[in-house]
Amino acid sequence: MQERIIGIDAGGTMTKAALFDGAGQELACERQPNRMLFPKPGHTERDGEAMWEATAKSVRTLLENTGTPAANIAAISVTGYGSGIYLVDKDGRTVRPAVVSTDCRATEIVDTWRREGRAERNERRIQQRIWPGQAISLMAWFQANEPEAVESTATVLMCKDFLRWHLCGEQATDPTDAGIAGFIDVSTRDYSEPMLDDLGLMAWRAKLPQIRPSVELAGAVTAAAAVATGLKQGTPVVRGVVDVVGSSLASGVVEPDQLSMVAGTFSINSTLHASPRLSVMPFLQTPYLIDGWMLATEGAATSASNFEWFCRNVLDGEAARALASGRSIYDVCNDLVANALARDNDILFLPYLFGSPNGAPAGLVGMKASSNLGDLIRAIFEGIAFAHRIDIERLLSGSDAARPSCIRLAGGASRSRIWAQLFANALGLPVEVTDGSELGARGAAISAAVAVGLHNSTRAAVGKMVRVVDRFEPDPERHHFYSRKYARFRNTTTALGSLSSAS
């Protein structure tokens, strides 16, 4: 019986392909790394064709290792990181390396728009803030700096849309990705042509993809994609959602008293609203798939990607030893942090390896000769939790803010019980974790399951395919301790940011 679904998630560091049954049980997952390219300071790029090859390999290996007949796959769908940009020619091939959303090359352009008042004016039109890694900002940069790339571009795509083109040949996007790209008035779910005109981007209008529903068949696996992936030609391909929405769905976020928190490449913190938030303009705002809600998000590149950098560049030997012994690097770090929590620790970690909201540098502050590896990793866990708290405090400010009673945690940090408890203590709210290792891929699978009729609505699919497996209650005493340390974190960040600006 065709009740197997494949969800693909192309994230900041890895592309994952996961196999699910109709009840949402994650049966297996395969992962392939995505190599980040740094051609210039502040530029973060990706080879789109290499990402497709990694995706195809993940799917092929998934089918082979699980012994799943290709004919048993009812549908496949893709999610991926939001914004950044993929410029493709008339044949769908990239005209240059793709840009990842951590990119900062358009910072001066956005600063100019802000000084001129154009940023604020157009933020009202798209109901979210304008930022350098957003597609509209990058379009302006390419227009000014690489006109030959613009001339060669036939279509602008987002990450998941580029992979879906490889699967089934469709060049389109959905409202969730179009929202985060800054393309649309999220109230109307249509392109904001007044914004494009005001920012001098109307020449791009003909290159922007058609916006089609998220939960809809986009096409079928082509002959070429079948050869590359091992899938059966003709397998239904569902359009899917951006990863922020996918992770929220996979965390079971369906009510306004739940806060979705993704501790991954970005700190992503989201709440649901009946209409767009306007009292405090959110970092991101995009349509949701439940009851016409909007998903309002605050975030920055200040989350678990900083820990992954530390593991890759500092703990490389330790990680290899852990893998050789059958343990994950999270297991090793959990043990070290558990011991470190039993002693005093004044070390602060500033998680700004990929940029800071106010120019503060990344680094560890307050180390002593007596500090050991566990103390440093504990500080990293705490610093990332504090960065999330900054975003959450802004998200929960304003007259139209949500009032959450619990947090649903996804991303790499959700695999660590020590870190999940630390988040609860630092944020002062219960933290719940759902089953499975790859929630972005599960979000893609949820949209696929609805589109092919395994469930009759997205809400019903979430109810059947998502299960809470752990809950962490905040400890009042530890929350008080972390509130004091958080104040030092904010003061230190502000002071170092001011010094950096002055220099």
PyMOL commands that set and color helices and strands:
alter all, ss='L'
color gray80, all
select helices_A, chain A and resi 48-66+70-72+107-115+118-126+135-145+147-152+159-168+175-180+193-198+202-207+223-229+243-250+305-313+316-324+329-340+373-395+412-415+417-427+439-451+458-465+476-502
alter helices_A, ss='H'
color red, helices_A
select strands_A, chain A and resi 4-10+14-21+26-33+45-46+73-80+86-88+98-99+155-157+172-173+184-185+190-191+210-211+217-220+236-238+258-263+267-273+284-287+294-300+348-350+363-365+406-411+431-434+468-472
alter strands_A, ss='S'
color yellow, strands_A
deselect
rebuild
show_as cartoon
